[in-house]
Amino acid sequence: MPADIPVTQEPADALAAVVALRRLADQLEDAAVEQAMRAGWSWPQVAEALGVTRQAVHKKHAKRLIAAGVTLRRRQ
């Protein structure tokens, strides 16, 4: 394990930290994807930046973005 990552003796504490980090990462991704789409990015651009497929990013974010009133680009 890298030296700069704190280690706890309690597995429950370590696992709770993992859950908290996953939730934070999801929130950051949601905000960044929304920002990119509002700025006119395409699904392939967002997917490339996240290192996933266009289909994966669309499946994960499209409904939420539509509900938030984001105008989504269509394939040309």
Chimera marker file (.cmm) of the C-alpha trace (Angstrom):
<marker_set name="trace">
<marker id="1" x="0.000" y="0.000" z="0.000" r="1" g="1" b="0" radius="0.5"/>
<marker id="2" x="1.360" y="3.486" z="-0.802" r="1" g="1" b="0" radius="0.5"/>
<marker id="3" x="2.904" y="5.210" z="2.212" r="1" g="1" b="0" radius="0.5"/>
<marker id="4" x="0.731" y="8.339" z="1.960" r="1" g="1" b="0" radius="0.5"/>
<marker id="5" x="-2.571" y="6.456" z="2.376" r="1" g="1" b="0" radius="0.5"/>
<marker id="6" x="-3.628" y="6.205" z="6.014" r="1" g="1" b="0" radius="0.5"/>
<marker id="7" x="-4.303" y="2.683" z="7.222" r="1" g="1" b="0" radius="0.5"/>
<marker id="8" x="-6.820" y="1.870" z="9.918" r="1" g="1" b="0" radius="0.5"/>
<marker id="9" x="-6.815" y="-1.238" z="12.047" r="1" g="1" b="0" radius="0.5"/>
<marker id="10" x="-10.596" y="-1.506" z="11.775" r="1" g="1" b="0" radius="0.5"/>
<marker id="11" x="-11.887" y="-3.112" z="8.564" r="1" g="1" b="0" radius="0.5"/>
<marker id="12" x="-15.289" y="-1.450" z="9.057" r="1" g="1" b="0" radius="0.5"/>
<marker id="13" x="-13.638" y="1.988" z="9.089" r="1" g="1" b="0" radius="0.5"/>
<marker id="14" x="-11.584" y="1.209" z="6.001" r="1" g="1" b="0" radius="0.5"/>
<marker id="15" x="-14.639" y="-0.075" z="4.122" r="1" g="1" b="0" radius="0.5"/>
<marker id="16" x="-16.718" y="2.938" z="5.173" r="1" g="1" b="0" radius="0.5"/>
<marker id="17" x="-13.978" y="5.173" z="3.760" r="1" g="1" b="0" radius="0.5"/>
<marker id="18" x="-14.115" y="3.277" z="0.462" r="1" g="1" b="0" radius="0.5"/>
<marker id="19" x="-17.890" y="3.758" z="0.272" r="1" g="1" b="0" radius="0.5"/>
<marker id="20" x="-17.533" y="7.488" z="1.017" r="1" g="1" b="0" radius="0.5"/>
<marker id="21" x="-14.881" y="7.874" z="-1.685" r="1" g="1" b="0" radius="0.5"/>
<marker id="22" x="-17.016" y="6.028" z="-4.251" r="1" g="1" b="0" radius="0.5"/>
<marker id="23" x="-19.967" y="8.300" z="-3.499" r="1" g="1" b="0" radius="0.5"/>
<marker id="24" x="-17.768" y="11.377" z="-3.818" r="1" g="1" b="0" radius="0.5"/>
<marker id="25" x="-16.297" y="10.106" z="-7.091" r="1" g="1" b="0" radius="0.5"/>
<marker id="26" x="-19.812" y="9.510" z="-8.460" r="1" g="1" b="0" radius="0.5"/>
<marker id="27" x="-20.877" y="13.034" z="-7.473" r="1" g="1" b="0" radius="0.5"/>
<marker id="28" x="-17.777" y="14.529" z="-9.100" r="1" g="1" b="0" radius="0.5"/>
<marker id="29" x="-18.373" y="12.511" z="-12.276" r="1" g="1" b="0" radius="0.5"/>
<marker id="30" x="-22.028" y="13.560" z="-12.421" r="1" g="1" b="0" radius="0.5"/>
<marker id="31" x="-21.106" y="17.230" z="-12.090" r="1" g="1" b="0" radius="0.5"/>
<marker id="32" x="-18.264" y="17.040" z="-14.618" r="1" g="1" b="0" radius="0.5"/>
<marker id="33" x="-20.358" y="15.186" z="-17.199" r="1" g="1" b="0" radius="0.5"/>
<marker id="34" x="-23.181" y="17.696" z="-16.811" r="1" g="1" b="0" radius="0.5"/>
<marker id="35" x="-20.741" y="20.593" z="-17.169" r="1" g="1" b="0" radius="0.5"/>
<marker id="36" x="-19.226" y="19.051" z="-20.304" r="1" g="1" b="0" radius="0.5"/>
<marker id="37" x="-22.610" y="18.371" z="-21.898" r="1" g="1" b="0" radius="0.5"/>
<marker id="38" x="-23.830" y="21.908" z="-21.113" r="1" g="1" b="0" radius="0.5"/>
<marker id="39" x="-20.629" y="23.150" z="-22.781" r="1" g="1" b="0" radius="0.5"/>
<marker id="40" x="-21.552" y="21.268" z="-25.956" r="1" g="1" b="0" radius="0.5"/>
<marker id="41" x="-19.363" y="18.190" z="-25.656" r="1" g="1" b="0" radius="0.5"/>
<marker id="42" x="-20.443" y="15.068" z="-27.506" r="1" g="1" b="0" radius="0.5"/>
<marker id="43" x="-20.958" y="11.669" z="-25.901" r="1" g="1" b="0" radius="0.5"/>
<marker id="44" x="-17.775" y="10.319" z="-27.540" r="1" g="1" b="0" radius="0.5"/>
<marker id="45" x="-15.747" y="13.245" z="-26.153" r="1" g="1" b="0" radius="0.5"/>
<marker id="46" x="-17.048" y="12.678" z="-22.631" r="1" g="1" b="0" radius="0.5"/>
<marker id="47" x="-16.532" y="8.929" z="-22.932" r="1" g="1" b="0" radius="0.5"/>
<marker id="48" x="-12.944" y="9.345" z="-24.093" r="1" g="1" b="0" radius="0.5"/>
<marker id="49" x="-12.180" y="11.725" z="-21.225" r="1" g="1" b="0" radius="0.5"/>
<marker id="50" x="-13.581" y="9.189" z="-18.737" r="1" g="1" b="0" radius="0.5"/>
<marker id="51" x="-11.917" y="6.199" z="-20.394" r="1" g="1" b="0" radius="0.5"/>
<marker id="52" x="-15.194" y="4.399" z="-21.068" r="1" g="1" b="0" radius="0.5"/>
<marker id="53" x="-17.384" y="3.712" z="-24.088" r="1" g="1" b="0" radius="0.5"/>
<marker id="54" x="-19.921" y="6.173" z="-25.450" r="1" g="1" b="0" radius="0.5"/>
<marker id="55" x="-22.634" y="3.658" z="-24.666" r="1" g="1" b="0" radius="0.5"/>
<marker id="56" x="-21.526" y="3.343" z="-21.040" r="1" g="1" b="0" radius="0.5"/>
<marker id="57" x="-21.503" y="7.070" z="-20.384" r="1" g="1" b="0" radius="0.5"/>
<marker id="58" x="-24.832" y="7.544" z="-22.168" r="1" g="1" b="0" radius="0.5"/>
<marker id="59" x="-26.469" y="4.732" z="-20.206" r="1" g="1" b="0" radius="0.5"/>
<marker id="60" x="-25.187" y="6.082" z="-16.902" r="1" g="1" b="0" radius="0.5"/>
<marker id="61" x="-25.965" y="9.780" z="-17.408" r="1" g="1" b="0" radius="0.5"/>
<marker id="62" x="-28.555" y="10.420" z="-20.142" r="1" g="1" b="0" radius="0.5"/>
<marker id="63" x="-31.756" y="10.153" z="-18.078" r="1" g="1" b="0" radius="0.5"/>
<marker id="64" x="-30.371" y="12.319" z="-15.288" r="1" g="1" b="0" radius="0.5"/>
<marker id="65" x="-29.176" y="14.968" z="-17.736" r="1" g="1" b="0" radius="0.5"/>
<marker id="66" x="-32.511" y="15.061" z="-19.555" r="1" g="1" b="0" radius="0.5"/>
<marker id="67" x="-34.304" y="15.429" z="-16.199" r="1" g="1" b="0" radius="0.5"/>
<marker id="68" x="-31.933" y="18.315" z="-15.371" r="1" g="1" b="0" radius="0.5"/>
<marker id="69" x="-32.923" y="20.060" z="-18.593" r="1" g="1" b="0" radius="0.5"/>
<marker id="70" x="-29.607" y="19.601" z="-20.373" r="1" g="1" b="0" radius="0.5"/>
<marker id="71" x="-29.879" y="19.723" z="-24.155" r="1" g="1" b="0" radius="0.5"/>
<marker id="72" x="-28.069" y="16.640" z="-25.437" r="1" g="1" b="0" radius="0.5"/>
<marker id="73" x="-26.276" y="16.493" z="-28.762" r="1" g="1" b="0" radius="0.5"/>
<marker id="74" x="-27.516" y="13.953" z="-31.246" r="1" g="1" b="0" radius="0.5"/>
<marker id="75" x="-25.237" y="11.895" z="-33.450" r="1" g="1" b="0" radius="0.5"/>
<marker id="76" x="-24.588" y="13.584" z="-36.772" r="1" g="1" b="0" radius="0.5"/>
<link id1="1" id2="2" r="1" g="1" b="0" radius="0.2"/>
<link id1="2" id2="3" r="1" g="1" b="0" radius="0.2"/>
<link id1="3" id2="4" r="1" g="1" b="0" radius="0.2"/>
<link id1="4" id2="5" r="1" g="1" b="0" radius="0.2"/>
<link id1="5" id2="6" r="1" g="1" b="0" radius="0.2"/>
<link id1="6" id2="7" r="1" g="1" b="0" radius="0.2"/>
<link id1="7" id2="8" r="1" g="1" b="0" radius="0.2"/>
<link id1="8" id2="9" r="1" g="1" b="0" radius="0.2"/>
<link id1="9" id2="10" r="1" g="1" b="0" radius="0.2"/>
<link id1="10" id2="11" r="1" g="1" b="0" radius="0.2"/>
<link id1="11" id2="12" r="1" g="1" b="0" radius="0.2"/>
<link id1="12" id2="13" r="1" g="1" b="0" radius="0.2"/>
<link id1="13" id2="14" r="1" g="1" b="0" radius="0.2"/>
<link id1="14" id2="15" r="1" g="1" b="0" radius="0.2"/>
<link id1="15" id2="16" r="1" g="1" b="0" radius="0.2"/>
<link id1="16" id2="17" r="1" g="1" b="0" radius="0.2"/>
<link id1="17" id2="18" r="1" g="1" b="0" radius="0.2"/>
<link id1="18" id2="19" r="1" g="1" b="0" radius="0.2"/>
<link id1="19" id2="20" r="1" g="1" b="0" radius="0.2"/>
<link id1="20" id2="21" r="1" g="1" b="0" radius="0.2"/>
<link id1="21" id2="22" r="1" g="1" b="0" radius="0.2"/>
<link id1="22" id2="23" r="1" g="1" b="0" radius="0.2"/>
<link id1="23" id2="24" r="1" g="1" b="0" radius="0.2"/>
<link id1="24" id2="25" r="1" g="1" b="0" radius="0.2"/>
<link id1="25" id2="26" r="1" g="1" b="0" radius="0.2"/>
<link id1="26" id2="27" r="1" g="1" b="0" radius="0.2"/>
<link id1="27" id2="28" r="1" g="1" b="0" radius="0.2"/>
<link id1="28" id2="29" r="1" g="1" b="0" radius="0.2"/>
<link id1="29" id2="30" r="1" g="1" b="0" radius="0.2"/>
<link id1="30" id2="31" r="1" g="1" b="0" radius="0.2"/>
<link id1="31" id2="32" r="1" g="1" b="0" radius="0.2"/>
<link id1="32" id2="33" r="1" g="1" b="0" radius="0.2"/>
<link id1="33" id2="34" r="1" g="1" b="0" radius="0.2"/>
<link id1="34" id2="35" r="1" g="1" b="0" radius="0.2"/>
<link id1="35" id2="36" r="1" g="1" b="0" radius="0.2"/>
<link id1="36" id2="37" r="1" g="1" b="0" radius="0.2"/>
<link id1="37" id2="38" r="1" g="1" b="0" radius="0.2"/>
<link id1="38" id2="39" r="1" g="1" b="0" radius="0.2"/>
<link id1="39" id2="40" r="1" g="1" b="0" radius="0.2"/>
<link id1="40" id2="41" r="1" g="1" b="0" radius="0.2"/>
<link id1="41" id2="42" r="1" g="1" b="0" radius="0.2"/>
<link id1="42" id2="43" r="1" g="1" b="0" radius="0.2"/>
<link id1="43" id2="44" r="1" g="1" b="0" radius="0.2"/>
<link id1="44" id2="45" r="1" g="1" b="0" radius="0.2"/>
<link id1="45" id2="46" r="1" g="1" b="0" radius="0.2"/>
<link id1="46" id2="47" r="1" g="1" b="0" radius="0.2"/>
<link id1="47" id2="48" r="1" g="1" b="0" radius="0.2"/>
<link id1="48" id2="49" r="1" g="1" b="0" radius="0.2"/>
<link id1="49" id2="50" r="1" g="1" b="0" radius="0.2"/>
<link id1="50" id2="51" r="1" g="1" b="0" radius="0.2"/>
<link id1="51" id2="52" r="1" g="1" b="0" radius="0.2"/>
<link id1="52" id2="53" r="1" g="1" b="0" radius="0.2"/>
<link id1="53" id2="54" r="1" g="1" b="0" radius="0.2"/>
<link id1="54" id2="55" r="1" g="1" b="0" radius="0.2"/>
<link id1="55" id2="56" r="1" g="1" b="0" radius="0.2"/>
<link id1="56" id2="57" r="1" g="1" b="0" radius="0.2"/>
<link id1="57" id2="58" r="1" g="1" b="0" radius="0.2"/>
<link id1="58" id2="59" r="1" g="1" b="0" radius="0.2"/>
<link id1="59" id2="60" r="1" g="1" b="0" radius="0.2"/>
<link id1="60" id2="61" r="1" g="1" b="0" radius="0.2"/>
<link id1="61" id2="62" r="1" g="1" b="0" radius="0.2"/>
<link id1="62" id2="63" r="1" g="1" b="0" radius="0.2"/>
<link id1="63" id2="64" r="1" g="1" b="0" radius="0.2"/>
<link id1="64" id2="65" r="1" g="1" b="0" radius="0.2"/>
<link id1="65" id2="66" r="1" g="1" b="0" radius="0.2"/>
<link id1="66" id2="67" r="1" g="1" b="0" radius="0.2"/>
<link id1="67" id2="68" r="1" g="1" b="0" radius="0.2"/>
<link id1="68" id2="69" r="1" g="1" b="0" radius="0.2"/>
<link id1="69" id2="70" r="1" g="1" b="0" radius="0.2"/>
<link id1="70" id2="71" r="1" g="1" b="0" radius="0.2"/>
<link id1="71" id2="72" r="1" g="1" b="0" radius="0.2"/>
<link id1="72" id2="73" r="1" g="1" b="0" radius="0.2"/>
<link id1="73" id2="74" r="1" g="1" b="0" radius="0.2"/>
<link id1="74" id2="75" r="1" g="1" b="0" radius="0.2"/>
<link id1="75" id2="76" r="1" g="1" b="0" radius="0.2"/>
</marker_set>
